[in-house]
């Protein structure tokens, strides 16, 4: 079985709560137009529903349009009924009767206490923002409460945003029992005016309508004029309500700038410039516009008078906070001095608009920027001032040197020098020229200073000398692979290229070659000592014995057991071969070739 949501149309305690409100401020009354929309219930208007009884809402329009339906509770709260999470399509076809609920997922049932509620419908042939907004809200939440203050919500959130072709209608019902009623006789001068009572179209004047006891309001339309009258119905009596269109009391409201929203005695009436008919007496008009401070004026108007009121709305001020780097600069706004920017900044209050802000400080170049300030905006800017340039006049000997300042090439010197613009501070100058050593100088200049710089470049010396000694002497010497001579007792002096690494090798028979890598500066003489080590000759010695496994001693040191293979340097050695149970053999071993073989036969001890 499907379960459905029961939507309770809750009424508060008494009809007097509704009477305390200004109905004309919570019920929307349309102007006669080609678009018509109707709303009614499953019982006649003003019928009584008992607690727990089902309630259905019907509606239709004579054109395709978008609709909103909400109910107005006696405590002034507004609840959105349609569109909702279950019936979200609020675009209806012309001359088709629709019934709420559309789906079977929810139902409306009447709940206590006794009282009166209104059902209001609004229709628009275009998908205006207020309909879009409430559709989005209704399809996200379950029958959302739009506001706890019906007057404030209708006047500020609905009426100002109804635009294009729109219409509205309203109906009402009672819970428990109906109140006592009286009669309203509706008249106009001239007759034939369209008349609405509590937002419900009654017809043309003269007209007669039965109403519940309490406060009501009638809206009369005649040609392009409208009159709204609030009246009180007493049970069992007739009250005459008359709209007089002959003598009009008119109010023309203009604003500077135009386009402000206008509220008369707290109710929204339109956008300036606007003309509206008012009741004679005391009134208060309020103009509001985003980005401007509100303007308000109270006035008195006589019957039949036409009064013009112009309200000037001043733009909300903007705040600009200005910092300078370095701090202490004088700040000018559109050429006008406004103060000094300390380290904490300079705060300025300005009218919204576009400004040129300039910072000036002695010894520094001025810095400026353009800034646009919006109403109510707070903006922070920092102006960075660069020190004034200094001048270096650079002369070189010889002329024609290439000049680099702080690593950047700036030109070539001439007999008249080279002039360079630089920032104040310390700078490194390098002068280069073919055939001469690079020369570097450091100079310091202050803001606006002109300084002469003289640079002398020494010629490049391209060779140096090596003084080579060998131990032992008379070794042959090679530099970078080329033979350069014999190093005698007084050494060997060789000229070589400067600033180049050279390989020096000394060679002598029966000695290992000796080498070194060396570099000399221009015109330098560097001493090089090379020591050659004698070549050590080694022979492979093979020692065998019978029987084998005999101990082998050479020059008194045990070297192993036979058979034994070892390398010995050329020379003469004492060889002892020893094995238990045998006489030791003592021999002289001479190693004078690459391979030597010795065989020993041991004699057993008898």
Residue, then its C-alpha position, 0 to 999 in steps of 0.5 A: x500500500x502506498x503511503x501519502x504525506x498529509x499536509x496540515x493546513x494549520x490555523x491559529x487561535x482566532x479570527x481577531x489575529x488576522x484582523x490585527x494585520x493589514x490585509x491590504x499588505x498581505x493579499x496581492x491584488x492584480x490590475x485587470x489584464x488579459x491574463x486571468x487566473x482562478x483558484x477555488x476549493x472543493x467546497x464553495x468559497x467561505x465554506x466550513x471544513x471540519x477537523x480531519x476533513x480532506x481539502x482539495x485546491x482547484x485552479x485554472x488560467x486562460x493562458x499558458x502560464x507559470x503559477x505559485x500557490x501558497x496559504x496565508x495563516x492567521x498568525x501571518x506565516x506563509x507556507x508554499x503549497x505548489x510547486x512542491x517536491x511531489x508536484x513540481x511542474x507549475x507550467x499549466x495549459x490554458x483553460x484546463x482545470x487542475x486539482x491539488x494534490x496532483x499526485x497520490x503521494x500527499x493529501x491536504x487535511x484540515x487541523x484545529x484550531x478554528x479560524x480562517x485561512x487564505x489560499x493565494x495563487x499568482x500566475x505569470x506568462x513568463x518564468x520570472x525570477x520570483x517564480x523560479x526562486x520559489x520553484x527551486x525552494x519548493x522542490x528541495x524542501x517539503x512545503x517550506x515556510x516562506x516567512x513568519x511575517x506575511x506583510x514583510x514578505x509580500x511587500x519586500x520579497x514578492x510585490x517588487x519582483x512581479x513583472x511582465x504579464x501577471x495575475x492573481x486570485x485568492x480564496x478562503x475557508x473556515x475551520x470548525x464554524x463560520x463567523x458572523x457576517x455582514x454586508x459591504x455595499x461597494x460604490x464608486x464615483x463614477x460607477x462601473x469601476x472594477x472592484x476586488x475585496x481582499x484580493x478577490x474580484x467581485x465585479x463592477x460597481x455598484x456591487x454588494x457582497x456578504x463578508x465575515x465580521x472584521x477588517x477587509x479592504x477593497x481595491x477599485x480600478x477605473x481607467x488607469x486609476x486605483x483606489x484602495x479602501x480599508x473597512x470594517x464589517x459588523x455582523x448583521x449590518x451593511x457598510x458602504x464603501x465608496x471610491x472617489x475617482x473625481x478628485x485625486x490626491x496625487x504624489x509624484x516621486x523622483x529620485x537622484x539617481x532614478x531607478x530607486x525602489x519606493x516605499x510609501x508608509x512602509x509598503x512597496x509602490x514601485x520604482x522611481x520616477x513614479x506617480x501614485x494616488x494617495x489619501x490626503x494627510x501625513x505620509x512617509x516615503x522611503x527610497x532605497x537603491x543598492x550602493x546608496x544610502x536610503x533617503x526618507x521624507x515625511x510630508x503632508x498632502x491636502x485633498x486634491x493636491x498634486x505634490x512632487x517629492x525628489x529624494x537624493x540618494x548619496x552613494x555609499x562611501x568607499x575606503x582606500x588604504x594607501x601604503x608606500x614603499x619606502x614609507x613616508x611618501x606624500x600621497x596625491x589623489x587626482x593631483x590633490x595632496x591628501x597626506x603622508x603614508x606612514x608604515x601603517x598606511x594612509x586611510x582615505x574615505x572617498x566617493x565611489x569612482x575612478x581615481x589616480x593615486x600618486x606617491x612622491x618622495x625626495x630622491x625617488x621617482x614618483x609612482x602612480x596607479x589608477x583605482x576604481x572604488x565601488x560603493x562600500x568597498x574597502x581597497x588596499x594599494x601599495x605604491x613602490x617608488x624607485x630611487x632616482x638614477x645615478x650616472x657613471x662616466x667610465x673611461x678606460x686605458x686603452x680606450x675601446x674596452x667593453x664595459x659590463x655593469x653588474x653583469x650586463x653589457x652597457x657599451x664600449x668606451x671612447x675617448x670621451x668615455x661611456x655614460x651609463x645610468x644606474x640605480x643608487x647603490x653599489x655596482x660592479x664594473x668589468x672592463x674587457x679587451x682583447x690582449x688585456x686582462x679583465x679589470x674589475x672595480x666597485x663603485x658606490x653612487x647616491x641618488x642623482x649623483x654623477x661619478x667618473x670612473x677610470x679603469x686601466x687594463x694591464x696587457x696579458x702575459x701569455x707564458x711562464x717557466x718550469x724549472x725541473x729537477x729530477x732525482x736521480x739527475x740526468x733524467x730525460x724530461x717530456x712536457x705534454x708528450x714532447x721531449x724538452x731535454x735532460x734535467x742536470x744538477x742545475x735543473x732544466x728551465x722550460x718556457x710553457x703557455x700560461x694558464x694551461x695545465x701541463x703534464x711533465x714526465x721524467x724518464x731514466x733507464x732502470x727507473x719508473x717514470x715520474x710525472x706531475x701536472x702543473x700550471x703556471x701564471x703569466x710570467x711565473x717561474x715554478x719549480x718542479x721536483x720529480x723523484x724516480x723509483x728504481x725498477x724492481x726485477x722479480x723471478x718466478x721460483x719453483x721449488x720441488x722436493x722428494x719426498x714432497x710436503x717438506x718445509x721451505x725456509x728462505x733467509x730463515x723465513x718459512x715460505x710454505x711446503x713443497x711443491x712451492x711456487x713464489x716470486x722473488x726479487x733478483x738476488x741470492x738467498x739461503x734455501x733450507x728444505x726440511x722434513x721430519x725423518x730426513x736430513x735438512x738440505x741447505x742450498x744457495x738460491x740465485x734468482x737472476x732470470x724470470x724463471x728458476x727451478x730447484x729440485x731437492x732430494x732429501x736423505x732419510x735419517x738411518 
